[in-house]
Amino acid sequence: MSKHKRERENENETSNPGGFLAGVLLGGLAGAGAMLLLAPQSGKKTRTKIKRKGRKLGKQTAETIDASVDQVRAKANEVTTNIHEQAENLQQRGQDVVDEQKKRWAPVVKAGKKAVSEA
């Protein structure tokens, strides 16, 4: 393309403000359309969505707390049962020791009583 031809095209583009305005108008309309299509949802929809998510999160939290409380109760019952069993075992062992000592010392006590009564 020659230098003169380019200069004439540049003159035509700058001397034709209608084409420029049409381009600006067309670009503006395209931008507005894109904005409407890509714009985030309305405030009302956003608030509704937040409320829904908040309720869902609250429900999940309550379920998690309930599950945790159930686990703690189960563990507490298990610990309580183990403590009772250990206490019963200790009590039985103590009674066994007392019974054994009675058997062991019975002849000595009997002999002592006999010695005291004969004296």
The 8 nearest C-alpha neighbors of each residue, nearest first, counted from 0:
[[1, 4, 2, 5, 3, 6, 8, 7],
 [2, 0, 4, 3, 5, 6, 7, 8],
 [1, 3, 5, 4, 6, 0, 7, 8],
 [4, 2, 6, 5, 1, 7, 0, 8],
 [3, 5, 7, 1, 6, 2, 8, 0],
 [6, 4, 8, 2, 7, 3, 9, 1],
 [5, 7, 3, 9, 4, 8, 10, 2],
 [6, 8, 10, 4, 5, 9, 11, 3],
 [9, 7, 11, 5, 10, 6, 12, 4],
 [8, 10, 6, 12, 7, 11, 5, 13],
 [9, 11, 7, 13, 8, 12, 14, 6],
 [12, 10, 8, 14, 9, 13, 15, 7],
 [13, 11, 9, 15, 10, 14, 8, 16],
 [12, 14, 10, 15, 11, 9, 16, 19],
 [13, 15, 11, 12, 10, 16, 9, 17],
 [16, 14, 12, 17, 13, 18, 11, 19],
 [15, 17, 19, 18, 14, 20, 13, 12],
 [18, 16, 20, 19, 15, 21, 22, 14],
 [19, 17, 21, 16, 20, 15, 22, 12],
 [18, 20, 16, 22, 17, 21, 23, 15],
 [21, 19, 23, 17, 22, 18, 24, 16],
 [20, 22, 18, 24, 19, 23, 25, 17],
 [23, 21, 25, 19, 20, 24, 26, 18],
 [22, 24, 20, 26, 21, 25, 27, 19],
 [25, 23, 21, 27, 22, 26, 20, 28],
 [24, 26, 22, 28, 27, 23, 21, 29],
 [27, 25, 29, 23, 24, 28, 22, 30],
 [26, 28, 24, 30, 29, 25, 23, 31],
 [29, 27, 31, 25, 30, 26, 32, 24],
 [28, 30, 26, 32, 27, 31, 25, 33],
 [31, 29, 27, 33, 28, 32, 34, 26],
 [32, 30, 34, 28, 33, 29, 27, 35],
 [33, 31, 29, 35, 34, 30, 28, 36],
 [32, 34, 30, 36, 31, 35, 37, 29],
 [35, 33, 31, 37, 32, 38, 36, 30],
 [36, 34, 32, 38, 33, 37, 31, 30],
 [35, 37, 33, 34, 38, 32, 31, 39],
 [36, 38, 34, 35, 33, 39, 32, 40],
 [39, 37, 35, 34, 36, 40, 33, 41],
 [40, 38, 37, 41, 35, 36, 45, 42],
 [39, 41, 44, 45, 38, 42, 43, 37],
 [40, 42, 44, 43, 45, 39, 38, 46],
 [41, 43, 45, 44, 46, 40, 47, 39],
 [44, 42, 46, 45, 41, 47, 40, 48],
 [45, 43, 47, 41, 42, 46, 48, 40],
 [44, 46, 42, 48, 43, 47, 49, 41],
 [47, 45, 49, 43, 48, 44, 42, 50],
 [48, 46, 44, 50, 45, 49, 43, 51],
 [47, 49, 45, 51, 46, 50, 44, 52],
 [50, 48, 46, 52, 47, 51, 53, 45],
 [51, 49, 53, 47, 48, 52, 46, 54],
 [52, 50, 48, 54, 53, 49, 47, 55],
 [51, 53, 55, 49, 54, 50, 56, 48],
 [54, 52, 50, 56, 51, 55, 49, 57],
 [55, 53, 57, 51, 56, 52, 58, 50],
 [54, 56, 52, 58, 53, 57, 59, 51],
 [55, 57, 59, 53, 58, 54, 52, 60],
 [58, 56, 54, 60, 55, 59, 53, 61],
 [57, 59, 61, 55, 60, 56, 54, 62],
 [60, 58, 56, 62, 57, 61, 63, 55],
 [59, 61, 57, 63, 58, 62, 56, 64],
 [60, 62, 64, 58, 63, 59, 65, 57],
 [63, 61, 65, 59, 60, 64, 66, 58],
 [62, 64, 60, 66, 61, 65, 59, 67],
 [63, 65, 67, 61, 66, 62, 68, 60],
 [66, 64, 62, 68, 67, 63, 61, 69],
 [65, 67, 69, 63, 64, 68, 62, 70],
 [68, 66, 64, 70, 69, 65, 63, 71],
 [69, 67, 71, 65, 70, 66, 64, 72],
 [68, 70, 66, 72, 67, 71, 73, 65],
 [71, 69, 67, 73, 68, 72, 74, 66],
 [70, 72, 68, 74, 73, 69, 75, 67],
 [73, 71, 75, 69, 74, 70, 76, 68],
 [72, 74, 70, 76, 71, 75, 69, 77],
 [73, 75, 77, 71, 76, 72, 78, 70],
 [76, 74, 72, 78, 77, 73, 71, 79],
 [77, 75, 79, 73, 74, 78, 80, 72],
 [76, 78, 74, 80, 75, 79, 81, 73],
 [77, 79, 81, 75, 80, 76, 74, 82],
 [80, 78, 76, 82, 81, 77, 75, 83],
 [79, 81, 77, 83, 78, 82, 76, 84],
 [80, 82, 78, 84, 79, 83, 85, 77],
 [81, 83, 85, 79, 84, 80, 86, 78],
 [84, 82, 86, 80, 85, 81, 87, 79],
 [85, 83, 81, 87, 86, 82, 88, 80],
 [84, 86, 88, 82, 87, 83, 89, 81],
 [85, 87, 83, 89, 88, 84, 82, 90],
 [86, 88, 90, 84, 85, 89, 91, 83],
 [87, 89, 85, 91, 86, 90, 92, 84],
 [90, 88, 92, 86, 91, 87, 93, 85],
 [89, 91, 87, 93, 88, 92, 86, 94],
 [90, 92, 94, 88, 93, 89, 95, 87],
 [93, 91, 95, 89, 94, 90, 88, 96],
 [92, 94, 90, 96, 91, 95, 89, 97],
 [93, 95, 97, 91, 96, 92, 98, 90],
 [94, 96, 92, 98, 93, 97, 99, 91],
 [95, 97, 99, 93, 94, 98, 100, 92],
 [98, 96, 94, 100, 99, 95, 101, 93],
 [99, 97, 101, 95, 100, 96, 94, 102],
 [100, 98, 96, 102, 101, 97, 95, 103],
 [99, 101, 103, 97, 102, 98, 104, 96],
 [102, 100, 98, 104, 99, 103, 105, 97],
 [103, 101, 99, 105, 100, 104, 98, 106],
 [102, 104, 100, 101, 105, 99, 106, 107],
 [103, 105, 107, 101, 106, 102, 100, 108],
 [104, 106, 108, 102, 107, 101, 103, 109],
 [107, 105, 109, 108, 104, 110, 103, 102],
 [106, 108, 110, 104, 109, 105, 111, 103],
 [109, 107, 111, 105, 110, 106, 104, 112],
 [110, 108, 106, 112, 111, 107, 105, 113],
 [109, 111, 113, 107, 108, 112, 106, 114],
 [112, 110, 108, 114, 113, 109, 107, 115],
 [113, 111, 115, 109, 114, 110, 116, 108],
 [112, 114, 110, 116, 111, 115, 117, 109],
 [113, 115, 111, 117, 112, 116, 110, 118],
 [116, 114, 112, 118, 113, 117, 111, 110],
 [115, 117, 113, 118, 114, 112, 111, 110],
 [118, 116, 114, 115, 113, 112, 111, 110],
 [117, 115, 116, 114, 113, 112, 111, 110]]
